[in-house]
Amino acid sequence: MARKTVITCALTGSFDTPKKNPAVPVSPEAIARSALEAAEAGAAVVHIHVRDPATGAPSMDLELYRETVERIRGRNADVILNLTTGAGGRYVAGEPDPAVAGPGTTLASPEARTRHVTELRPEICTLDVATMNFGEHAFLNTPGHLRAMAGMIREAGAKPEIEVFDLGQIELARHLVAEGHLATPPLFQICLGIPWGAPATPETLLQMRDRLPAGAAWSAFGISRAEYPMLAVAAAAGGNVRVGLEDNLYLAPGRLAPSNAALVEKAVSLLAHLDCAPATPDEARQIFGLPPR
C-alpha cells in the first residue's frame, strides 16, 4: 500500500513575490480561495500569512487573518489551518546606531505575534525556533520569547509546528521539549535553502532529521529550484512535505506556477512515483498528533 504523506501548502509568505508572480494571493479572499483550491488538489494543511490588500506588503493585522480564516471555515472545508507566527521577528540594524532598530524592523512582543492564534484558534501554528541572519536582516526568536509564545499557543489549543533552519535550532527545540514548554510528540518543519540557514541538500536534510527527538513527526521543504528535489528526499526518508508559492514561484524551469493548486498537483504526481499518497486531513491529524476533528 502507498504510504500516506501529508502535503502542506504555504500559500503566500511575506516576501515581495506578488510582483514576480501574479498568482501569489494577496487579499483575504484570494488567499482563502487559493487555500480551498490547494486542499482540493491534495493538500491536507494550508500555511497562512496575510498581506495588506492595497500594497501586497506583509501584515500582522488580526482582521485580515480573521477574514481569511472565516472565508475558509465558512466553506466547511476539511483542511487543517496552520497560521504563521513568524511575523514580528525581523530586526534591521539602524544607522548610525545599530542598537536602534532601523526601517524594516518588525520586532514585536510574543503577545502580538500570537494574537491571531489566541483569537482564531487554528489546529496548528508555526513556532520559529530560529535566531539567524535571514537574507540581509536578522530573524530574532529568543528562548524567553519562545517559552512565552509556546505557552500562549498551548492555551489556544493549537499545536506548534516547530520550524528549524539549522542544527543548533533543533538542539534548542529539544531543550524546550525537555523543559516541558513543547508537548510530545513534537511536530517539526525542516526549512532548507533560506539564506543563511542550512543548505537544501539531501545530506543536510538527513542530518537534521536524525537530530530530531524520538517519535517526532516531521516535514521538510526546500525553496526555489530545490522545492521538488527536497520533496522527493523527504518523502523517501519517511517524512512529510511542503510546497507552495511562499517557497517557490515556478512550476518548472522558466515557467511560472499558475496557482498553489498546480504546485500541489505536481507534488501529488511526484509522490505517486515514490509509492506515497497524499494524506487526507483526518489522516494528517493522526500523523501529526492532532485531536480528531
C-alpha positions as CSV (number, residue, x, y, z in Angstrom):
1,M,0.0,0.0,0.0
2,A,1.1,3.6,-0.6
3,R,2.4,5.4,2.4
4,K,0.3,8.4,3.4
5,T,2.3,11.6,3.3
6,V,1.0,15.0,4.5
7,I,1.2,17.8,2.0
8,T,1.3,21.3,3.4
9,C,0.7,24.2,1.0
10,A,2.4,27.5,2.0
11,L,0.1,30.0,0.2
12,T,1.7,33.4,0.1
13,G,4.5,34.1,2.6
14,S,5.8,37.6,3.3
15,F,8.4,38.5,0.7
16,D,8.0,40.8,-2.3
17,T,6.8,37.9,-4.5
18,P,3.5,39.2,-5.9
19,K,5.4,41.4,-8.3
20,K,7.3,38.4,-9.5
21,N,4.4,36.1,-10.0
22,P,0.8,37.5,-10.2
23,A,-0.6,34.1,-9.0
24,V,0.7,34.9,-5.4
25,P,-2.6,35.6,-3.5
26,V,-2.8,38.9,-1.6
27,S,-6.3,39.7,-0.4
28,P,-8.1,37.6,2.3
29,E,-10.5,36.5,-0.5
30,A,-7.7,35.4,-2.8
31,I,-5.7,33.6,0.0
32,A,-8.8,31.7,1.1
33,R,-9.7,30.8,-2.4
34,S,-6.2,29.6,-3.0
35,A,-6.3,27.5,0.2
36,L,-9.5,25.8,-0.9
37,E,-8.1,25.1,-4.3
38,A,-4.9,23.6,-2.8
39,A,-7.0,21.4,-0.5
40,E,-9.0,20.2,-3.4
41,A,-5.7,19.3,-5.2
42,G,-4.5,17.2,-2.3
43,A,-3.1,19.5,0.5
44,A,-4.2,18.4,3.9
45,V,-2.7,21.6,5.6
46,V,-2.6,25.2,4.4
47,H,0.0,27.5,5.9
48,I,-1.2,31.1,6.0
49,H,0.4,34.5,6.1
50,V,-1.7,37.7,5.3
51,R,-0.8,40.8,3.3
52,D,-2.1,44.3,3.0
53,P,-4.6,44.1,0.1
54,A,-3.7,47.6,-1.0
55,T,0.1,47.2,-1.2
56,G,0.8,43.4,-1.0
57,A,3.1,44.0,1.9
58,P,3.2,41.5,4.8
59,S,0.8,42.3,7.6
60,M,0.1,41.2,11.2
61,D,-3.5,42.7,11.1
62,L,-5.8,40.5,13.1
63,E,-8.8,41.4,11.0
64,L,-7.1,40.2,7.8
65,Y,-6.4,36.9,9.5
66,R,-10.0,36.7,10.7
67,E,-11.4,37.3,7.3
68,T,-9.1,34.8,5.7
69,V,-9.9,32.1,8.3
70,E,-13.6,32.8,8.3
71,R,-13.8,32.5,4.5
72,I,-12.2,29.1,4.6
73,R,-14.2,27.9,7.6
74,G,-17.4,29.3,6.0
75,R,-17.0,26.8,3.2
76,N,-16.9,24.0,5.7
77,A,-13.8,22.6,4.0
78,D,-12.0,19.9,5.9
79,V,-8.5,21.4,5.7
80,I,-6.1,22.0,8.6
81,L,-5.2,25.6,9.1
82,N,-1.6,26.5,10.0
83,L,-1.2,30.2,10.9
84,T,2.3,31.7,10.9
85,T,3.7,33.4,14.0
86,G,7.0,34.2,12.2
87,A,5.8,37.8,11.5
88,G,7.2,40.2,14.2
89,G,10.7,38.6,14.3
90,R,12.6,40.8,11.9
91,Y,15.3,43.2,13.1
92,V,17.2,45.6,10.9
93,A,20.1,47.5,12.5
94,G,19.7,51.2,12.3
95,E,22.3,53.7,11.1
96,P,24.5,55.1,12.6
97,D,23.5,53.3,15.8
98,P,22.8,49.6,15.3
99,A,21.3,49.3,18.7
100,V,18.3,51.4,17.4
101,A,16.0,49.5,15.1
102,G,16.1,50.7,11.5
103,P,13.5,50.8,8.7
104,G,12.0,47.4,8.0
105,T,12.2,46.2,11.6
106,T,9.0,44.4,12.7
107,L,10.2,43.0,16.1
108,A,7.1,42.5,18.3
109,S,6.2,41.0,21.6
110,P,5.1,37.4,22.0
111,E,1.6,38.6,22.7
112,A,1.4,40.5,19.4
113,R,2.9,37.6,17.4
114,T,0.4,35.1,18.7
115,R,-2.7,37.3,19.0
116,H,-4.4,35.9,15.8
117,V,-3.7,32.4,17.2
118,T,-5.3,33.0,20.5
119,E,-8.3,34.7,18.8
120,L,-8.8,32.3,15.9
121,R,-7.6,29.0,17.5
122,P,-6.2,27.1,14.5
123,E,-5.2,23.5,14.8
124,I,-1.6,24.3,14.0
125,C,0.6,27.4,14.1
126,T,4.3,27.8,13.4
127,L,6.9,28.5,16.1
128,D,10.2,29.5,14.6
129,V,13.0,28.2,16.9
130,A,15.5,30.4,15.0
131,T,17.7,33.3,15.6
132,M,19.8,33.8,12.4
133,N,20.7,36.0,9.5
134,F,17.8,35.8,7.2
135,G,19.0,37.3,3.9
136,E,20.1,40.8,4.8
137,H,18.2,41.1,8.1
138,A,18.3,39.3,11.4
139,F,15.4,37.0,12.5
140,L,15.2,37.1,16.3
141,N,13.4,34.5,18.4
142,T,15.0,34.4,21.9
143,P,14.5,31.5,24.3
144,G,12.4,33.6,26.6
145,H,10.1,34.8,23.8
146,L,9.8,31.2,22.6
147,R,8.7,30.0,26.0
148,A,6.1,32.7,26.2
149,M,4.8,32.1,22.7
150,A,4.7,28.3,23.4
151,G,2.5,28.9,26.4
152,M,0.1,31.1,24.6
153,I,-0.1,28.6,21.7
154,R,-0.8,25.8,24.2
155,E,-3.6,27.8,25.8
156,A,-5.2,28.4,22.4
157,G,-5.4,24.7,21.8
158,A,-3.0,24.8,18.8
159,K,-0.1,22.5,18.1
160,P,3.2,24.3,17.3
161,E,4.9,23.4,14.1
162,I,8.5,23.9,15.2
163,E,10.3,25.5,12.2
164,V,14.1,24.8,12.2
165,F,16.6,26.2,9.8
166,D,19.8,24.7,11.1
167,L,21.1,22.1,13.5
168,G,21.6,24.3,16.5
169,Q,17.9,25.3,16.4
170,I,16.9,21.6,16.8
171,E,19.0,21.5,19.9
172,L,17.2,24.5,21.3
173,A,13.9,22.9,20.4
174,R,14.9,19.7,22.2
175,H,15.7,21.7,25.3
176,L,12.3,23.4,25.2
177,V,10.7,20.0,24.9
178,A,12.8,18.7,27.9
179,E,11.7,21.7,29.9
180,G,8.0,20.9,29.2
181,H,7.3,24.0,27.1
182,L,6.7,22.0,24.0
183,A,4.5,18.9,24.2
184,T,5.4,15.5,23.0
185,P,5.4,14.1,20.4
186,P,6.5,17.4,18.8
187,L,5.9,18.4,15.2
188,F,8.9,19.8,13.2
189,Q,9.2,21.5,9.9
190,I,12.8,21.4,8.4
191,C,13.3,24.5,6.3
192,L,16.1,24.4,3.8
193,G,17.8,26.8,1.3
194,I,16.9,30.0,3.1
195,P,19.9,32.4,3.1
196,W,21.7,32.0,5.6
197,G,20.3,28.8,7.0
198,A,21.0,25.1,6.2
199,P,21.5,24.4,2.5
200,A,18.9,22.4,0.6
201,T,20.9,19.2,0.1
202,P,20.0,15.6,0.8
203,E,22.9,15.3,3.3
204,T,21.6,18.3,5.3
205,L,18.0,17.1,5.3
206,L,19.0,13.6,6.6
207,Q,21.4,15.1,9.2
208,M,18.7,17.3,10.6
209,R,16.1,14.5,10.5
210,D,18.5,12.4,12.5
211,R,18.8,15.0,15.3
212,L,15.0,15.3,15.9
213,P,13.7,13.9,19.1
214,A,12.5,10.3,19.1
215,G,8.9,10.0,17.9
216,A,8.7,13.4,16.4
217,A,6.5,14.0,13.4
218,W,8.3,16.0,10.7
219,S,8.0,17.6,7.3
220,A,10.7,19.3,5.2
221,F,10.9,21.7,2.2
222,G,13.4,23.4,0.1
223,I,12.9,26.8,-1.5
224,S,13.0,27.8,-5.2
225,R,14.5,25.2,-7.5
226,A,15.1,22.8,-4.5
227,E,11.4,22.5,-3.8
228,Y,10.7,19.2,-5.6
229,P,14.2,17.6,-5.1
230,M,13.8,18.1,-1.3
231,L,10.2,16.9,-1.5
232,A,11.5,13.6,-3.1
233,V,14.2,13.2,-0.4
234,A,11.8,14.0,2.5
235,A,9.2,11.6,1.3
236,A,11.7,8.8,0.6
237,A,13.2,9.4,4.1
238,G,9.8,8.9,5.8
239,G,8.8,12.5,6.2
240,N,6.0,14.8,5.1
241,V,6.3,17.6,2.6
242,R,5.5,21.2,1.8
243,V,5.1,23.1,-1.4
244,G,3.5,26.5,-2.3
245,L,4.0,30.0,-3.7
246,E,5.6,31.1,-0.4
247,D,8.6,28.9,-1.2
248,N,8.8,28.7,-5.0
249,L,7.2,30.7,-7.8
250,Y,7.9,28.2,-10.6
251,L,6.1,25.0,-11.8
252,A,9.1,24.1,-14.0
253,P,12.3,26.0,-15.1
254,G,11.2,29.2,-16.8
255,R,7.5,28.5,-16.2
256,L,5.7,30.5,-13.5
257,A,3.3,28.5,-11.4
258,P,-0.3,29.5,-12.3
259,S,-1.6,28.7,-8.8
260,N,-0.8,27.0,-5.5
261,A,-3.1,24.1,-6.6
262,A,-0.8,23.5,-9.6
263,L,2.2,23.1,-7.2
264,V,0.2,20.7,-5.1
265,E,-0.8,18.7,-8.1
266,K,2.8,18.3,-9.1
267,A,3.6,17.2,-5.6
268,V,0.9,14.6,-5.7
269,S,2.2,13.3,-9.1
270,L,5.8,13.1,-7.8
271,L,4.8,11.3,-4.6
272,A,2.9,8.7,-6.6
273,H,6.2,7.7,-8.3
274,L,7.6,7.1,-4.8
275,D,4.6,5.0,-3.8
276,C,3.3,7.7,-1.5
277,A,-0.3,9.0,-1.5
278,P,-1.5,12.4,-0.1
279,A,-2.9,12.1,3.4
280,T,-6.4,13.3,4.0
281,P,-6.9,15.9,6.7
282,D,-8.1,13.2,9.1
283,E,-5.0,11.1,8.3
284,A,-2.8,14.1,8.7
285,R,-4.3,14.8,12.2
286,Q,-3.3,11.3,13.2
287,I,0.2,11.6,11.7
288,F,0.8,15.0,13.3
289,G,-0.7,14.0,16.7
290,L,-3.7,16.4,16.5
291,P,-7.1,15.7,18.1
292,P,-9.8,14.3,15.7
293,R,-12.0,16.9,14.1
